[in-house]
Amino acid sequence: MTRPIPKPGVLDAPLYVPGEHKLDGIAEPAILSANENPLGPSEQAVAAYREAAGHLHRYPDGGSNALRRAIADTHGLEPERLICGAGSDELITFLIRAYAGAGDEVVYSKHGFAMYRISAIAAGATPVAVPESDLRTDVDAILETVSPQTKLVFIANPNNPTGSYISEADVAKLVEGLPPHVVVVLDSAYAEYVSRNDYTDGASLAARYENVVMLRTFSKIHGLAAVRLGWAYAQQHIIDTLNRLRGPFNVTAAAQAAGVAAMRDERHVARSRDHNDQWLAWFAEALKELGLTVEPSVGNFVIVKFADAETAKRANGFLERNGVIARDVSGYHLPEYLRFTIGLESECRKAVDAVRRFLESEKR
Ligand SMILES: *Cc1c(COP(=O)(O)O)cnc(C)c1O
């Protein structure tokens, strides 16, 4: 060896490809590529973030105590059973590093969120993708796949990019069907958008079972993707474990301040949910009227099916030239689809108009 070589897995990990935010030569594109809140964050969160600028020479509170209290108050949870991270991505990494290494398996569903696979590979573990049925997490298939090597199972519910969800009964069936030493991570990044009475964000299961973790984020409905803030709720032994992997000051002071204000601003959350309810329904209907298949979604985004992978790619290029940034989901084994985040009214209209013109151009 003539130079340092990283541990097994590190160089095998694919790089996460984020949604685009810029288009050459287009001043204000409709950014519908990253499931961000088009309304932005709570004004109070922005004010708290600005206020934090007056104390930049001080280290943050390493335990994110005020933030954990605010989360606990709003969600009716115990602050000792919470941990905050620099995005839920960081907590996904901690979970995998804590519970899986070489020879261990990390199970997730085939069209599931990309970070589970990436983090598993980087930790030297083996990622195992389980087929879905009808673009939905298949609990029976997961239970059949789990082996003695399985250490963690990740479920995004609702899932990104499909927008589908599984019921509380299915989540409970999964938890009850797994051996108690397998960590079940219920990633509820879009929970606030869901208004189905058979849905659970997983908090009650994380309270009851020793092997269940609920993950949440401030990047989606709270509109704070830039500050990098997420949290996990689990029983004490898991939180204690993750705290040992956490850097002493993993969440910035400004992020904590913004997070406290965002968590307390329930009106902003309600407004954001109402906006999504209205425009998700409108957007899906408008694209269906153009003859496209729009998969049902309970999140703040939808996947839309084109005739084939080539057509989806051409559509994406056409949309970009017309100032609309959708998300290529070919990396999720969905090459004939594009994912659209529900934007502002003007952005939804602009996207539908561009899709209409694309389909017309295809007929010629
Ligand atoms: C967006 C998203 C996250 C959030 O990631 P952050 O690191 O908190 O920004 C987590 N899980 C899923 C499924 C997501 O779509």
The ligand as an SDF file (V2000), in Angstrom:
LIG
                    3D

 15 15  0  0  0  0  0  0  0  0999 V2000
  -36.2330   14.6470    3.2120 C   0  0  0  0  0  0  0  0  0  0  0  0
  -36.1730   13.3670    3.9140 C   0  0  0  0  0  0  0  0  0  0  0  0
  -35.4850   13.2400    5.1150 C   0  0  0  0  0  0  0  0  0  0  0  0
  -34.9510   14.4550    5.7730 C   0  0  0  0  0  0  0  0  0  0  0  0
  -33.6310   14.6160    5.7180 O   0  0  0  0  0  0  0  0  0  0  0  0
  -32.9470   15.7750    6.5550 P   0  0  0  0  0  0  0  0  0  0  0  0
  -31.5640   15.2350    6.6820 O   0  0  0  0  0  0  0  0  0  0  0  0
  -33.6300   15.9040    7.8610 O   0  0  0  0  0  0  0  0  0  0  0  0
  -33.0330   17.0040    5.7220 O   0  0  0  0  0  0  0  0  0  0  0  0
  -35.4970   12.0290    5.7670 C   0  0  0  0  0  0  0  0  0  0  0  0
  -36.1650   10.9870    5.2640 N   0  0  0  0  0  0  0  0  0  0  0  0
  -36.8690   11.0750    4.1380 C   0  0  0  0  0  0  0  0  0  0  0  0
  -37.6500    9.9120    3.6580 C   0  0  0  0  0  0  0  0  0  0  0  0
  -36.8810   12.2610    3.4150 C   0  0  0  0  0  0  0  0  0  0  0  0
  -37.5540   12.3540    2.2690 O   0  0  0  0  0  0  0  0  0  0  0  0
  1  2  1  0
  2  3  1  0
  2 14  2  0
  3  4  1  0
  3 10  2  0
  4  5  1  0
  5  6  1  0
  6  7  2  0
  6  8  1  0
  6  9  1  0
 10 11  1  0
 11 12  2  0
 12 13  1  0
 12 14  1  0
 14 15  1  0
M  END
$$$$
